[in-house]
Amino acid sequence: MEDIKMKFKPSIFNIEFEYSDKKYIYNTKSTTLALLEKSFNEAVKNENILTSLVECGFAVEEGYNEVEELERMVQNEINENDKSLELTIILTEACNFRCVYCYQKRDKKIFSKNDVDRLFKNLEVLFKDGLEELKIHYFGGEPLLNLEVLREIDKGIKSLCKKYNIKFSSFITTNGSLLTVEIINELQFTTIQLTFDGDINTHHKYKISDNYGYNDLLVLIDNIFKYTKSKLRIRFNICKENEKFFEDVIDDVMSLKTICHKRFIFAFNPMRNYNNGNKFTELTAFEYGKIELRLKKYLISKGLILSMPKALLQPCKFVSGKALCLGPNLQSYFCTSSSIEIESNIKNYLHNNQKNYVFPEVCRSCKVLPMCINACHVLVPGENACIAEKYNLVDQLKCYLNQPEMWKE
């Protein structure tokens, strides 16, 4: 048994904590939580317990490099051809709002009908080449400022998908000001993303509009639930100045009589100061982690079921090459959070070159690395790119232990 003990060591992704006078251990790679009745060194002396520890990822062989193995897993996932494409179309960079955090150039160029024809030809090559699923994301600026072209794209792509038996879904990110029930029911968006930048007294300070405000957004959400079948992603952009007010936003949304819990999620995000402006103060990753935890606890108190934190198999799909972002003239951009132009050929999407994936040095000793894997390459590793779980995971696990019925895998 001494030999067995010497062959194994604790996983670097183990997190131990106490709750209600009991000791627990959690592994961020296997996402397994277990009651720890004795110390790790004591537990490995029992062969049956050791077997369970190994199976659950809590124990690994001496000499086993978990970070390099995680890199191999991520790289294999990236380089696997899954025959699915997430395609973001920037219909225009023009916008009828003046959001203080917007990084875009507000260029007047639009996605033209000539661009649409070229897009269809390229997509048809992909469909013939074996693509099986297409997820379209309509983006801007404000995409509905180019509504006629959006209509043409939507109609044409749905026709092509039907012809080639391609699975199709559509997502739109919009400020909501031009979105009507008639447009939604015509275009049948699978999911719509709308954003709050605070409560009724603070929202307008960051999402600036001359004629569309907080209450208008609530009316739109009510109508989406009442008259359409689309799902909703309700995003909160959070900074130091507005973070105290989002419980009120949750209350206002949850008070809508038409609300359907199965058709929407709340999505929390730190407001990013890409322009280095002085209109708001960006949160540190630590500050945001604590605020996210507070809001999650509030959602539980309102009866919403939350998802447990998950390990990732691949980074952002723009990073892994499984998503493309195209603007006017079919110009490719790195992602929806970056105006960096890149070289890309949509027709060759299914034959992209193999990619090597290496974690930054600053990330390699982090216990939550499997939940992050440096997923975003726009943010700086080890600084604002750190995920909330780095600072609130243990508290989330304690919430789960307190009310397991309010969490799902």
DAPEZI-V811143 format. One record per residue. N is the residue number from 1. RES is the residue in three letters. SS is DSSP state (hx for helix, st for strand, lp for the rest). D_LAST is the distance of its C-alpha to the last C-alpha in whole Angstrom. Layout:
N,RES,SS,D_LAST
N,RES,SS,D_LAST
//
This chain:
1,MET,lp,36
2,GLU,hx,37
3,ASP,hx,37
4,ILE,hx,33
5,LYS,hx,32
6,MET,hx,34
7,LYS,hx,32
8,PHE,st,29
9,LYS,st,28
10,PRO,st,24
11,SER,lp,22
12,ILE,lp,23
13,PHE,lp,19
14,ASN,st,19
15,ILE,st,19
16,GLU,st,20
17,PHE,st,21
18,GLU,st,22
19,TYR,st,21
20,SER,lp,23
21,ASP,lp,25
22,LYS,st,23
23,LYS,st,22
24,TYR,st,18
25,ILE,st,18
26,TYR,st,15
27,ASN,st,15
28,THR,lp,14
29,LYS,lp,14
30,SER,lp,12
31,THR,lp,10
32,THR,st,11
33,LEU,st,12
34,ALA,st,15
35,LEU,st,18
36,LEU,lp,21
37,GLU,lp,24
38,LYS,lp,27
39,SER,lp,27
40,PHE,hx,26
41,ASN,hx,30
42,GLU,hx,30
43,ALA,hx,27
44,VAL,lp,28
45,LYS,lp,31
46,ASN,lp,30
47,GLU,hx,29
48,ASN,hx,27
49,ILE,hx,25
50,LEU,hx,25
51,THR,hx,24
52,SER,hx,21
53,LEU,hx,21
54,VAL,hx,21
55,GLU,hx,19
56,CYS,lp,16
57,GLY,lp,18
58,PHE,lp,19
59,ALA,st,23
60,VAL,st,24
61,GLU,st,28
62,GLU,lp,31
63,GLY,lp,32
64,TYR,lp,28
65,ASN,lp,28
66,GLU,hx,24
67,VAL,hx,24
68,GLU,hx,27
69,GLU,hx,24
70,LEU,hx,21
71,GLU,hx,24
72,ARG,hx,25
73,MET,hx,21
74,VAL,hx,21
75,GLN,hx,25
76,ASN,hx,24
77,GLU,hx,21
78,ILE,hx,23
79,ASN,hx,26
80,GLU,lp,25
81,ASN,lp,26
82,ASP,lp,23
83,LYS,lp,26
84,SER,st,24
85,LEU,st,25
86,GLU,st,24
87,LEU,st,28
88,THR,st,29
89,ILE,st,32
90,ILE,st,34
91,LEU,lp,36
92,THR,st,38
93,GLU,lp,38
94,ALA,lp,40
95,CYS,lp,38
96,ASN,lp,40
97,PHE,lp,38
98,ARG,lp,39
99,CYS,lp,35
100,VAL,lp,36
101,TYR,lp,34
102,CYS,lp,34
103,TYR,lp,35
104,GLN,lp,36
105,LYS,lp,40
106,ARG,lp,41
107,ASP,lp,43
108,LYS,lp,44
109,LYS,lp,44
110,ILE,st,42
111,PHE,lp,40
112,SER,lp,43
113,LYS,hx,44
114,ASN,hx,45
115,ASP,hx,42
116,VAL,hx,40
117,ASP,hx,43
118,ARG,hx,42
119,LEU,hx,38
120,PHE,hx,38
121,LYS,hx,41
122,ASN,hx,38
123,LEU,hx,35
124,GLU,hx,37
125,VAL,hx,38
126,LEU,hx,34
127,PHE,hx,34
128,LYS,hx,37
129,ASP,hx,35
130,GLY,lp,32
131,LEU,lp,30
132,GLU,lp,27
133,GLU,st,25
134,LEU,st,26
135,LYS,st,24
136,ILE,st,27
137,HIS,st,26
138,TYR,st,29
139,PHE,st,30
140,GLY,lp,33
141,GLY,lp,35
142,GLU,lp,35
143,PRO,hx,34
144,LEU,hx,36
145,LEU,hx,39
146,ASN,hx,39
147,LEU,hx,38
148,GLU,hx,41
149,VAL,hx,40
150,LEU,hx,36
151,ARG,hx,37
152,GLU,hx,39
153,ILE,hx,36
154,ASP,hx,34
155,LYS,hx,36
156,GLY,hx,37
157,ILE,hx,34
158,LYS,hx,33
159,SER,hx,36
160,LEU,hx,36
161,CYS,hx,32
162,LYS,hx,34
163,LYS,hx,36
164,TYR,hx,34
165,ASN,lp,31
166,ILE,lp,29
167,LYS,st,26
168,PHE,st,26
169,SER,st,24
170,SER,st,25
171,PHE,st,24
172,ILE,st,27
173,THR,st,27
174,THR,lp,30
175,ASN,lp,31
176,GLY,lp,32
177,SER,lp,35
178,LEU,lp,37
179,LEU,lp,34
180,THR,lp,35
181,VAL,hx,34
182,GLU,hx,36
183,ILE,hx,35
184,ILE,hx,31
185,ASN,hx,32
186,GLU,hx,35
187,LEU,hx,32
188,GLN,lp,29
189,PHE,lp,27
190,THR,lp,23
191,THR,st,22
192,ILE,st,24
193,GLN,st,23
194,LEU,st,26
195,THR,st,26
196,PHE,st,27
197,ASP,lp,29
198,GLY,lp,29
199,ASP,lp,31
200,ILE,lp,34
201,ASN,lp,36
202,THR,lp,34
203,HIS,hx,33
204,HIS,hx,36
205,LYS,hx,37
206,TYR,hx,35
207,LYS,lp,34
208,ILE,lp,38
209,SER,lp,39
210,ASP,lp,43
211,ASN,lp,42
212,TYR,lp,38
213,GLY,lp,36
214,TYR,hx,33
215,ASN,hx,34
216,ASP,hx,35
217,LEU,hx,31
218,LEU,hx,30
219,VAL,hx,32
220,LEU,hx,31
221,ILE,hx,27
222,ASP,hx,29
223,ASN,hx,31
224,ILE,hx,28
225,PHE,hx,26
226,LYS,hx,29
227,TYR,hx,31
228,THR,lp,28
229,LYS,lp,25
230,SER,lp,24
231,LYS,st,21
232,LEU,st,21
233,ARG,st,19
234,ILE,st,21
235,ARG,st,22
236,PHE,st,23
237,ASN,st,25
238,ILE,st,26
239,CYS,lp,29
240,LYS,lp,31
241,GLU,lp,33
242,ASN,lp,31
243,GLU,hx,28
244,LYS,hx,29
245,PHE,hx,29
246,PHE,hx,25
247,GLU,hx,25
248,ASP,hx,28
249,VAL,hx,26
250,ILE,hx,23
251,ASP,hx,25
252,ASP,hx,28
253,VAL,hx,25
254,MET,hx,23
255,SER,lp,27
256,LEU,lp,27
257,LYS,lp,28
258,THR,lp,27
259,ILE,lp,23
260,CYS,lp,21
261,HIS,hx,17
262,LYS,hx,16
263,ARG,hx,18
264,PHE,st,17
265,ILE,st,15
266,PHE,st,17
267,ALA,st,17
268,PHE,st,19
269,ASN,st,21
270,PRO,st,24
271,MET,lp,28
272,ARG,lp,29
273,ASN,lp,33
274,TYR,lp,34
275,ASN,lp,37
276,ASN,lp,38
277,GLY,lp,39
278,ASN,lp,40
279,LYS,lp,38
280,PHE,lp,35
281,THR,lp,34
282,GLU,lp,31
283,LEU,lp,29
284,THR,lp,28
285,ALA,hx,25
286,PHE,hx,25
287,GLU,hx,26
288,TYR,hx,23
289,GLY,hx,20
290,LYS,hx,22
291,ILE,hx,22
292,GLU,hx,19
293,LEU,hx,18
294,ARG,hx,20
295,LEU,hx,19
296,LYS,hx,15
297,LYS,hx,17
298,TYR,hx,19
299,LEU,hx,17
300,ILE,hx,15
301,SER,hx,19
302,LYS,lp,19
303,GLY,lp,17
304,LEU,lp,14
305,ILE,lp,10
306,LEU,st,9
307,SER,st,6
308,MET,lp,5
309,PRO,lp,8
310,LYS,lp,8
311,ALA,lp,11
312,LEU,lp,14
313,LEU,lp,16
314,GLN,lp,18
315,PRO,lp,20
316,CYS,lp,21
317,LYS,hx,22
318,PHE,hx,25
319,VAL,hx,26
320,SER,hx,25
321,GLY,lp,27
322,LYS,lp,25
323,ALA,st,26
324,LEU,st,29
325,CYS,st,31
326,LEU,st,34
327,GLY,lp,37
328,PRO,hx,40
329,ASN,hx,42
330,LEU,hx,39
331,GLN,lp,39
332,SER,st,36
333,TYR,st,34
334,PHE,st,31
335,CYS,st,29
336,THR,lp,28
337,SER,lp,29
338,SER,st,32
339,SER,st,35
340,ILE,st,36
341,GLU,st,38
342,ILE,st,37
343,GLU,lp,38
344,SER,lp,36
345,ASN,lp,37
346,ILE,hx,35
347,LYS,hx,37
348,ASN,hx,36
349,TYR,hx,32
350,LEU,hx,31
351,HIS,hx,34
352,ASN,lp,33
353,ASN,lp,34
354,GLN,lp,32
355,LYS,lp,30
356,ASN,lp,30
357,TYR,lp,27
358,VAL,lp,28
359,PHE,lp,26
360,PRO,lp,29
361,GLU,hx,30
362,VAL,hx,29
363,CYS,hx,26
364,ARG,lp,26
365,SER,lp,26
366,CYS,lp,23
367,LYS,lp,20
368,VAL,lp,17
369,LEU,hx,19
370,PRO,hx,16
371,MET,hx,14
372,CYS,hx,17
373,ILE,lp,20
374,ASN,lp,22
375,ALA,lp,21
376,CYS,lp,23
377,HIS,lp,27
378,VAL,lp,29
379,LEU,lp,28
380,VAL,lp,29
381,PRO,lp,28
382,GLY,lp,28
383,GLU,lp,29
384,ASN,lp,27
385,ALA,lp,24
386,CYS,lp,22
387,ILE,lp,19
388,ALA,lp,18
389,GLU,hx,16
390,LYS,hx,19
391,TYR,hx,20
392,ASN,hx,18
393,LEU,hx,15
394,VAL,hx,16
395,ASP,hx,17
396,GLN,hx,13
397,LEU,hx,12
398,LYS,hx,15
399,CYS,hx,14
400,TYR,hx,11
401,LEU,hx,14
402,ASN,hx,16
403,GLN,lp,14
404,PRO,hx,10
405,GLU,hx,11
406,MET,hx,11
407,TRP,st,7
408,LYS,st,4
409,GLU,lp,0
//
